[in-house]
Amino acid sequence: MTTLESKYIKITSPTPHVLLFELNRQPVNAFSTEFWKEYGRTFDALSTLPDDIRVIVLSSAFPKVFTAGIDYTDTDPARRAHIIRTDILSIQHAITAPERCPVPVIAAVHGLVIGLGIDIVSACDIRYAASDASFSIKEVDMGLAADVGTLAYLPKITGNQSLARELAYTARMFSSGEAERLGLVSRIVEGGRDAVVAAALQLANDIASKSPIAVSGTKCLLLHARDHSVPENLEYTAVWNSVALQATDLEQSVKAGMAKSKQPPEFSPLKPQL
C-alpha cells in the first residue's frame, strides 16, 4: 500500500481493500488548525491513490476518547472572537472530506465524542458506537451555533427532529443509546474501542467483497438523492448506470450467483492500473 506520511493520523490496512484511519493527536484528539487541515488533506489524498481501497474505517487511536473537539488553545482570544468566513469554510471543507471520498467511510466511535466529533461522524456513510460512547453538540456552551456540519447534516441523516433540536439547543451529554434513537448511529457495540473497531472492520470486509463499481455508485447516488428530487435522481441514476452496466462486474456477479459459489467474485479495482 502507498504510504501517507501524517503527523496526527495513523493509517493501516488490516485486511485487503480496507483501511483503518485513526485520529492520533495526544492527549484527547483535540483538533488544532494543523490537525483539521491534515485530516481533510489526507482523506482527499486517499481518494487519488492507485491502491485498491474499497472501504475506510475511521476511529481513534486512544482507548478512552474519539475526540474532544476543537482545540481552543490553538488560537489567541481575539482571533477566536472573530473567526472570519474563510476560516469556517476551510474547516467545513476539511471535515466533510469523507463525503467526497468515493468509497464508504465507516465511523467507529467510543468514549467522548464532543463538538467537532459529531461534525466528523455526520459526514461519514455509516456510524457505529461503542456502548461507552458519550456525545455532546457542545457549541452552544461555547457561545456559538455549530458551524462545521452538525446542523446541516442532522436534519438529513436523523429521524427525530425534536430530539436533534433538544440536543443542539442544550449541549447536554447523551449516550450511545440516545444516539441510536436519534438515528445518528445505526448500531451499538457492547464494549469500548477495540469492540467497535472490530465490528466496523467486519462490516468493512463484507462491503469490500462487493463490486467496487456498484458500491461507489451507490454512495454517489445516495448523496445525489439526499439533495435532489426523486425525478432528478432517477434521471441521474439512468445516466450513471448506462456507464456502470458496461463494466464486467455485472457479468461476474451473475455468473457467481448462477454457480451458487460461496466465494465472492474477484472484482477489478475501482481505479484501473495505468
Protein Blocks (a to p, Z undefined) as FASTA:
>chain_A
ZZdddfkbccddfbghiacddddbdfklpacfklmmmmmmmmmmmmmpmbdcfbdcdddf
bfkbcbecjafklpcfklmmmccfklmmmmmmmmmmmmmpmbdcddddehjdehjlmmmm
mmpmbdcddfkbccddfklmnopacfklmmmmmmmmpcblklmmmmmmnopacdfklmmm
nomambdceddfklmmmmmmmmmmmmmmpcfklmmmmmmmmmmmmmmcfklmmmmmmmmm
mmmmmpmklmmmmmmmmnopabdcddddfbdcZZ
